[in-house]
C-alpha cells in the first residue's frame, strides 16, 4: 500500500484490519474448530476469542440450514460459499436472521473465514423510518379530526343526557348507549392527542431495572393482576440514556398488550429479560452510527400476533383486538425512535418477544434521581 502524501510504501498492520471489520468474522480450521475471531465476533458470541479458540464451531454456533455438504465442497474446491436468510444462534440469546459468507483463507490450508452479517437490524431500521413517516402523517390528520369531532360529541352527550330525564326505564337504555359510545370516542381522541403531543425525551442516565420494577408493580395491581410476571435481569447491566417516564410508558404498553392477549381466567406468564450485547449498533441514513448494547425483552406465552398484522404492528391504528385503538405499539415505536433506539418483535403462537435496544449512558455521568 502506498502513502499518498509521501509516496512511500506504508506498512499495513493486518491485526488492525482484522479488528476493524464491522461484522463478526471467524476463522475455522480444517477440523471445524475455531482458530481465531475478531472483536465483533466476540461480541456476537458473547465470549472471548481466548476462551473459544479450539472449540468446535458448530457446538458454539447454530445455523438453521443444511449446509454441511456445501461447506465441505467449498473447502475442498477452494471456493467461497454464500448462505442467505438463515437463523443463527449462539445458545445464549435469540437467533438472528443473517447472511453468511465462507471463503478459503489464503496461506492457511483447510481454513475458512466465516463472515456473519445480521439482517434483522438493517431491515428494522428501514421499517422504522417508514413507520416514523407514516406516523407523522397519521398524527397530523388525527389531531385535526380530534379537534373538530370533540366539540359536536360534547353536544351529543349533553343532548342524550337531557333526553334521558323524561324517558321511561325501557328507553333509557338507548340514551345510555349514546352517552357510553360518545365517551368511548372522546377517550380515543384523547389518546390520539396524547400520541401527537408527546414531548421530546429528557434523556438522563437511568436504571432500566428500576423502570421494569415500577412497570411490573403497576401492572400486577391493575390490568396484569391475572398474569405471572417473571424478572430475568442481568445484574451488571449499565445505566441507559433515556427518559425514565417515557420508558416506563413503553414497558407498561408492552405488558398491557401481553396481558390483554392472554386468557382472562387462566392468565399467562410474562418474562422481563435484560442483557448486554455490545455488538448491536444502529447506522443512520447520514452514515453515523449509534451503539445500542442494552437489551430489554418483554416475552409472553400468549397466542401470538395475528399473521395479517405481524409486519405492521408498529404502524398507527393497526390493532389485533376488536376494540383496540392501534396506538399502543405505534407509541412504543415513536418513543424508542426518539431515544435513538430500536424495537423489534418476533411472534409465533405460544411465544411473543418484543425487544428494545437502547444506548448506554456515558460512564462519567451519575444515575438520575
N, C-alpha and C positions, 0 to 999 in steps of 0.2 A: 504494500500500500504506500502511496506517495503523499507526503505532506504538501498541500497546495501552496503554502506560503514559502517554505524553504526549498521545495523541490527535492528534498531528501527522502529516502525510504524510511517510513515510520514502522516501528516495531508494534505488532498487534498482540495484545495480551489475550489469548484465547479464553482464559478464565473469566475475564471481564465480559467478553461477548456472551459466554455461557450464562453468566449471572444476570445479564441484561435482557435475556429473552423474556418477552412478556407473557408467554404461555408456558404451562408445565411441560418440561422436557425430561425424558427418562432414557438412559442408555441400558439396553437389555443385552446380556451376554448370550453366547451360544447355547447355554443350558437353561435359558429362560429365567435367569436370576437378575436382580437389579445390580447394575455395575456402578451407576452414578446417576445423579439427578440435580437439576438446578434449583435455586431458591423458590421459584414459582411452583415447582413440583412438590417441594417440601410442604408448602402451604396447602396445596391441593390434597396431599396425602395426610396432612396433619401429623407429620412425623419428620424427624431429621434424616438427612441422607446418611449420616454416620450409622444410625440405627438400622436403616433399611437395606444398606448395601449387603449383597449376598443372599437376600431373601428371595424366594420365588415370586416373580412379578404377579402371577395370577392368584397368589394367595393374598396379596395386598390390594389388588385392583380387580374389580369385576366388570365385565363388559357383556351386555345383553345382546350378543350377536355371535353366530357360529363362524369364527374366522380363523380357527387353528390351522386348517389346511392351507388357507390362503397365505397365512403368515409363514408357514414352512416353505411354500413355493417362493415367496418373495425373498426369504433369506437365502435359499439355495440358488436363485437366479440373480441375486444382487439387484433386485428391482424394488421400487417403492410400492407401498400399499396404502390405499385410502379407504377409510370406513366412516361413513357419514350417518348422522342422526341416530346414535345409539346411546342407551343409558349406561353411564359409567359411574360406579360407586367405589367407595373405599372401605366400607364396613362401619365407619364412624359418623356418617352423615347421609342424607338422602341422595340418591343418584341424580346426576345432571345429564341433560341431553348434550352430547358432544360430537365433534368431528375428530377422528383420529388419523394421524399420518405416521406411517412407518417408513423408514429409509435406512439402507445399509450405511454403516459408519466407515468412511474411508480410512484404511490403515489399521482397522481393528476387525480382523476376520471373524465372521459369525455374529458380530454385534450389530444391533439395530437401534436406531434412535426413534423414540415414540414422542410425538407432539400431540398434546391434548388441548383442543380448542372448545371450551364450553360455549354452547349456542344459546342457552336459556337467557343469559343476561342481555345479549345483543337484541334478541327478539323482544324481550320485555321492555327494553329501553325504547325501541321503536314504537311499541304499543303504548307506552307511557306518553310519548309525545302526541300520538293520535288522541289518546284519552283526554289530555290536557286541552287540546284544540277543540274537541267535541264538547268538553265540559264548559269551556268558556262561552261557546255559542249557546249552549243549552241554558246556562245560568242567566245570560242576558235576556233571552226570551222569557224564561220562567219568572225572573224578577219583575219584568214589565207586566206579565199576566197576573202575577200575585198582587201587585198594587191595584190593578184595575178590577180584579174579582173580589177582593176582600170587602170593599165598601158595599156592593149590592148584596153580598152574602149576609152582612150585618143587618141589612134591611129585611131580608127574607126571614132571618131568625127572629127578629123583633115582631114581624107580622104574624108568624106562626104562633108565637107566644101569646099575642093578643087574641088571636082566634081561639086558642085553647081555653080562654076564660069563659067562653059562652057555649062550649061544646059538651056533649054528653060523654060519659066514660068510653063508650064504644068508638067515638070519633077522635078522642084524644090520642089514640094510637097513631093516627095519621100525622097529626101535628108534632107529636114526639119524634116520629121518624124524620120529619123535615128538619127539626132542630138538631137531632143527632147527626144527620148526614151533612148538614151545613157546617157544624162544628168540626166534623172529620176533615172536610175540605179545607177549612181555615187552618187546622193543625198541619195539614200537608203543605199549605202555602207558607206557613211559618218555618217549616223545615227547609223549604226552597230558599227563603230569605236568609236563613242561617247559613246555608251552603254557600250562598253568594257573598255574604258579608264576613266570612271567616278572615280574621286579620292575619298578617304575616306572623310566623312563629317567632317568639322571643327566645332565641337559642342560647342555652347555657349548659354547662356540664350537669348531667342528670343521671341518677342511678336507675337503670331500667328495671331492676328488681323491685324497687320501691313503687314504680308505676304499675308493674304487674300485680303486686300485692294489693294496691289500692283497688285496681280493677276487679281482682278476684273477690275481695271482701264485699265490694259493692254488688257484684253480680249474685253472690250467694245469698244476699239479703233481699234480692228482688227477682229479676227475670231469670236468673240462673239457679234458683233455690232447688230445683229438681235435678240439677247436674252435679256430677263429681268433678272437681277441678283439681288437677294434679300439678304440683310445682316440680319442674325438672330443670334446675338452674345451674349454670356454670358459675361457681362462687368467685372465680377470678376475673369475671367479665369487667372490663374497664368502663369508665363513665362514657355515656353517649353525649353528643352535642345536639340538644333539641329542646323543645318546649314541653315541659312535663305535662301541662294541662291538655295540650293538643294530642300528645302521645297517649295519654290516658283515654281520651275520646276514641282514638283509633282502636285500642285494645278492647274497650267496652263494646264498640260496634262489632268487632270480630267475635267476642264471646257471646254477645246477644244473638248474632246470626246463628252460631252453633247451637245455642240453647233453643231457639225457635224452630230449628230444623229437627231437633230430637223429639222423641216420643214424649208428650207432655206427662204421661203417667210413669213410665219407666225411666225417663231421663236418659242420660248417657254420660260419657267421660270426655272432658276437655283437658288436654295437656298443654301447659305453658312451658316451652322449651327455649333456653338461651344457650348460645355457644359463640365462640370466636373463630372467625375464618379470615385470615389476613390476605388471602388470595383474591377475595371479592373486590372488584372495583367497577366504577361506572365511568364510561367515556362519553363526554358530552359532544354535542354537534360541533363545537368550536375546537375540538381536539384535546381539550384539557381533561384531566382525569380526577376522579374522586374515589378514595378508598372507602369501602363500606364493610368493615370487618365485623361489626356487631350484628348478630343474627337473633331474631326473636320469632318463634314459631307458635302459632295457635292451632292445635291439632284436635280434631274431634272424630268420633266414631259414628257419625250420623249417616244419613242416606246419600250424601254427596250432592254436588251441584247438578241441576238438570243439564243434560248434554247439549240442549239447544242454546243455552246461555253461557256455557262454561268459558268460552273465549271472550265474552263481552261483559263479565260481571263487574268490571270497574267502570263501565260506561254509565252515565247518568240515566235514571229511570228504567234500568234493566233490573228486574226482580224475579226470583223464582217462587215467590209466595203470592197467593191470590190477592191479598190486601197490602202487599209491600209497596213502599214508595220508590224503591230503586235508587235511593240516595245514600244509603249507609256505606256501601263499598266505594261509591264514587267519592264520598267524603274522605274515606280512608286513603284512596289513591291521591287525592289532592293534598292532604296533609303531609303524607310521606314524600311526595314530589317536592313540596315546599321545603322539606328538610334536606333536600338533595339526596334522598334515599330512594329505595325502590321496594315494591311489594309484588309478590307473585303468589299464585295459587296452583296447587296440584290436588285434583279431586277425583276419587273413584268411590263407588258405593262402599261404605264402611270406613272410609278414611279421607278426610279433607284437611289439607295443610296449607295455611296461609303463612308465608314467610316474609318478614320485614327485615331489610338490611339498612343499617344506619351508620353514619360516620362516628368516629371516636373523638371525644373531646381532647384538645391539646393537653398534654400531661402537666404543663405548668399551671393550668387552671385548677381551681378547687371546686368541689361539688357545690352546686347551688342549694340554697335552703328551700 
